[in-house]
Amino acid sequence: MLRLLTLAIAVLATFTSTGLCAVDQRPNIVFIMVDDLGKEWIGSCGGENIATPNIDRLAETGMRFLNVYSMPQCTPTRATLLTGQYPFRHGWVNHWDVPRWGRGCHFDPEKNPSIARVLKSAGYRTCVAGKWQINDFRIQPDVLQQLGFDEHCMWTGYEAGNPPSGKRYWNPYLFTKSGSKTYEGQFGPDICNYFVLDFLDQQAAADGMDPFFVYYPMILTHGPLTTTPHKPDVKGRIETHTAMVEYMDQLVGNVVKKLDELELREKTIIVWTTDNGTSGGISNRMHGRLVKGAKGQTLENGTCEPFVVNCPGRVPAGTVSDALSDFTDLLPTFAELGGATLPEAHTFDGKSQASVWLGQTQDGPRDWILSLGGGAGTYDPETGRVINVHRYRDRVIRDKRFKLYIETDRSAAKLVDLDADPAELNNVIDDPAHAAVVERLKKIESYFPAEDAAPRYTALKPQKWDLVQKNPGRKSGLKGLPSNASTKRRKRK
């Protein structure tokens, strides 16, 4: 009896430490990630000439974060959030469009941790809907289940040799448990949204004992620019992009409304963010200044993303946090909230932000955040594997005020004072007043491996479309300065 009482107290203490009183009070988690959209297109972040009422309402009634880093481009970001590891560890430093480029490369469930698998091990029911692109579903039809997702509805990504698969918006080509097909006359983002809403209905109709996790990597607002159901006749580059942002906001509103209708809002933590900045050539005004799209760049508007956490009664309402966080933190945060144990077979770079999200602490566990990656990878015919373009990829390390750019030869190239210079126009690395800052941030960089890992996978069998693909990347090795570094070559520091 005494042993049982001790065990019960231990279990209660475990969940009390995360703000959750008991196992059956673990929150549902809905993680929504928009494709290619910076802060400048969100009203609550200061974006002008745009209406995002549903996202703004989540921010007003929840917690909005100022300092959350993604990676600069699609593949590095998605692999980072799935694994809780930085690109230099999980290996997806560069973009590799698996369905299009193939060559045996894939996100291998045998070699990588998975955020869904971690939560599923704690009893969560899981769902994913939207964009994937790091596996070819023709070759691996069961890979999402292997990664821990019970249900799925995904745009396949462009599959080499299969032209219909290139469509994600009108007449989309989507993959479900029934296989892949074109949905004539329909709008891809709508189908994925309906799928998420239907999953929520199913969970509400179930016994209600098991929590659920929804990963919703939205198809919008990535190019190509398209008309939307609410503005079928829109024309013009900025006008069309604006319509896509507005429609994305409507779809987010659909999810929140459904959770309200099912009386699940107070049991569900909603996280809304984006995977990287807006595509180049698309600009908007934010807080009175023009902000250019910086996808693929390590400028703040390429990698510091809008980020909102909302759950009435659990997440403090109307809060703006300057706590530092990056996408490696998502997996350990969700694991703590869900009472899951991290697998010992893997090393995780992230730190749980649960106490910050729940208002238990004002600041988080981080003194710095990191972003790196982007651009197409390359194929090494000697080893028969996809490898990174650089042995050591350029990157940025920052605290709440200062940001240091590191080159591919590990030298410090640029220091920015973000408080005084949010547009990052001035390089103050040679200012003696900031020497200690440079030294401190460089010391952090010195702990990183001297060579970035390449993607971890057991190569799949060759496919006929592999043979016709040109090498999308370049040869590995030092190729010059990162895109935002000083144009003057510096001595190594």
Protein Blocks (a to p, Z undefined) as FASTA:
>chain_A
ZZmmmmmmmmmmmmmmnopabfklcccddddddehiafklcfknopahiacfklmmmmmm
mccdfbdcddfbfklmmmmmmnopafklnopabacdfklnnnoiacdfklpccfklmmmm
nopacddedjehlacfklmmmlmmmnopabdcddebjaehilklmpmkeoiacddfkbpc
ddehiafklmmmmmmmmmmmmmmmmnolaccddddddfblcdcddddfklmmbgcjklmm
mmmmmmmmmmmmmmmmmmmmnopmmmpccddddfbdcdehiacdeehiacddfehiacfk
lmpccdddddehkacghiacfbdcdfklmmmmmmmmnopacdfkbccfbdcfklmmnopa
fbdcbfbdcdeeejjddddfknopacdfbfbdcdddddfkbccdddfkopafbdcdfklm
mnopaccklgmklmmmmmmmmmmmmmpcfbdcddddddddddfklmmpccfbdceddebj
cfkbcfbdcddZZ
